[in-house]
């Protein structure tokens, strides 16, 4: 895992040798919580395990709720070994050290996640099904399907719009809370993996060409004000 210094310059390695980091959130005590084969809090060169579950091949993208609990997708297959997707799950790590499954089997390849402004709905991308799911605490429904490509990273704006990186679609889409496409922004890249709406900036991670090499981080004017994500307190 790498970090771009605030004053620019070359990216610096924060966590060496960690594979499968699909997402991260900053921690209230410093450092960050990152996914991979398990979920760990990394701070000042040391790692503390937050969540490890038997039968989960890896934890992918993640977010926090308003209380700082961590919500993360757990895969039950190995995508980069060419295995076919199988029903997976979304977990929540609590402040008391306990964890629970929020929903199981309703998602194949959990990816980008984020809460609605009032915290009542969790949005989660299903990369394999190319759709955005919405969980209201009792049931999971499909909010929207990708207009092209897949649904990878996700961010929510202050108006409740859901912004999604469209993978091989080479674009970013905004869905209304009702699931309608309200914006479709082309990105000069073959694959758009994730995005972040931070103050006046839109940050995008992408792959330049179809060879799969040439990963880039892009920055441009934010098309909307991003909803702040709480720091983890687990």
Number of C-alpha atoms within 10 A of each C-alpha: 15 11 11 13 10 6 6 7 8 10 11 12 11 16 17 10 8 12 12 16 17 20 22 22 21 19 18 13 12 13 18 19 26 29 27 20 20 20 27 19 23 19 16 10 9 10 16 11 12 19 22 17 14 7 10 17 17 23 29 26 27 29 28 24 19 15 13 20 21 26 25 31 34 33 25 20 20 14 13 8 7 8 10 11 17 15 15 19 22 24 20 21 22 19 14 9 10 11 18 11 14 17 18 15 10 18 27 23 27 30 30 30 30 27 25 21 17 9 11 13 17 19 26 33 33 25 23 17 17 20 22 29 23 23 19 12 11 7 10 19 12 16 20 20 20 23 16 15 19 27 35 31 31 29 27 27 22 14 14 18 26 27 29 31 32 30 25 19 20 22 24 27 24 23 22 17 18 10 17 15 18 12 14 15 13 13 18 14 21 18 25 30 27 26 23 22 24 17 13 13 17 18 17 20 19 27 21 19 13 11 8 11 10 11 15 12 13 14 13 11 12 15 14 19 17 23 21 15 17 18 22 28 18 21
